[in-house]
Structures are given as C-alpha cells and as structure tokens.
C-alpha cells in the first residue's frame, strides 16, 4: 500500500485532468518579442467587442495576441498593410448550397468560402431524399 487515501487520489487525478484540459501554456509576450504577423492600419470591425476603428492586429502562433492602436514595425516578423480595408472576425454564411452533387446550384465548400471570406457555412438543404444516392458517394 502506498499510503494514499481516496481523497489524495481524487485530488491528484482531478488536478491532472484540469491541467490536461487547459491545453498548452503559451509564454507571455515580452516587450521585445516579435509577432509572427501584424495586420496594420485596417478598419477593424468586431461587434462582439463593440469595436470599430483603425487598429493593428498582432498574431503569434496562429492566435490573435494584440489589437492595438499602433504596433511598431520592429515587433513584426511579417506585416500586411490593410489600409482602406475592412478586417473582421470569421464570418458565418447561414444559407449556402455546398453540396455540388445535389443540385445545379451546389458549389464545393472549399471554393465558396474563400471567395466570400467566411470561415463557416451552413448547408441549406442540399442533400435530401431525391439525391441520397449521390450523397452516399
């Protein structure tokens, strides 16, 4: 017997589970650390944050790390000038036809989302009883 009680076991496994669900820890950025990408001077529109205005966006490891009025160019490994452009979070198309074998109006999703700048599309009834055989293909 190791001397652990049930309470000790539950405490240790609970802590391990919480740590595992938290995901990898990213180091905090220092004042001299560089962003992988900075999108500069875009008109940032994010209704969830009540934000509309010219901002710079700093991205590191695929995650938005900063949305600031000005990020110095020296802090960017790569820069994209978005002056005069609208910058938004991923948009959602709630009515699309992305099943190309279901009807004449179906477009493959990989072709559609790039053209309309969406990250998520919801298929609006492309597949049904009339084309179930094609759906299985």
N, C-alpha and C positions, 0 to 999 in steps of 0.2 A: 504494500500500500504506500502510496506516495505522500500521503498526509494532506491531500487537497480535499476540501469539502465540496459538496454540490454548489454551494454559494460561490466558492472560489472558481470552480469550473465554469459556471454560468457567467461570472464576471469577466473571466479571461476570454471566453468564446464570444461574448457579446461585444467586448472591446475590439476583438479581431474582426468581427462582422462589420462593425461600424467603420473601421479603418479601411476594409476592403471595398465597401460601398462608396466611400468618399472619393475613390479614384486616385490617380497620381497627383502628388503635390507639385505644383509649379513654383519655382522660386520667385519671390517678389522682385520686381524690376528696380534696379538702382538708377540713379540719376544719369549715369553714363552708359547704361545698357542700350543696345540698339533694338528697334523693332525690325521684324523681317520685312514688313511692308507698311508704308504710310500713304494713305489716300489724302491728298492735300486739297484744301480750298473748295471742297464740294458743298453743295447746298444739302445738308443732312436733314432728312425728314424721318422722324420716328414718333408717331402718335402715342405709342405706349410710354414714352418718356416725356411727352409734351415738348418735343424738341423740333425746332425748325430754324435753321440758320447755317451760316458758313462755319464749318468745323474741319479739323484734321482728325483722321482716324488712324490709330496705331494698332497694328496687328502683329502678334508674336505667337508662333507655334499654332497658327490657324485659329487663334482666339482674339477677339477684339479686346485689347488691353486698355485702350485710352480713347476717349473722344474729347478733344480739347480745342480751344480757340486757335492755338498755334503749337505745332510740334516742330522743333528745329530740324532742318535737313540733315544735320550731323547725326541725329538719332535714328536715321532710316538706312537700312541696307538697300532698299529699293523704294522708289517713290512713283506714284501715279498722280498726275495732275488732273483733278476733277473740276477745275474751274468752269463755271457755267453749266455743270451737270448736276442732276438730282441723285443723291445717294440715299438708299433706303435699306431697311432690313429685308430679308427674303419675302417676296410677295406670294400670295396664295391665289390660284385660279380655282374658284368654286364650281365652275361649269366648263368642262373641257371634253373633248372626244379624242381619246388617246389609244383607242384600240383599232389599229389600221385594217384589221381583217373583218371587223364587224359591220362597217358601212362605208359608203363612199366619202364620208366626211371625217373619218378617223385618221389622225396623224400620229406617228410614233412619238412617244413622250420625250425621248432624247432630242428630237428635232424641235419640238414645240417649246419646251421650257427655255432653251437658250434664246430663241427669237423674242419671247415675251418677258424675259427677265424674271421668271418665277422660280421658286425653289420647291413648290408643292402644287400638284394639280389633283383635282377630284374628277374622276370619270363620271360623266352624266348619262349613264345608261347605255354605254356602247355594247356591252355583252348582254344577251338575253336568250330567250327560248329559240328565236329564229336563227341564231348563229352560234349555238352552243358547241356544235361540232368543230367549228373553226377555233373556238376558244380552247378546246382541248389540245389542238395542235400547238 
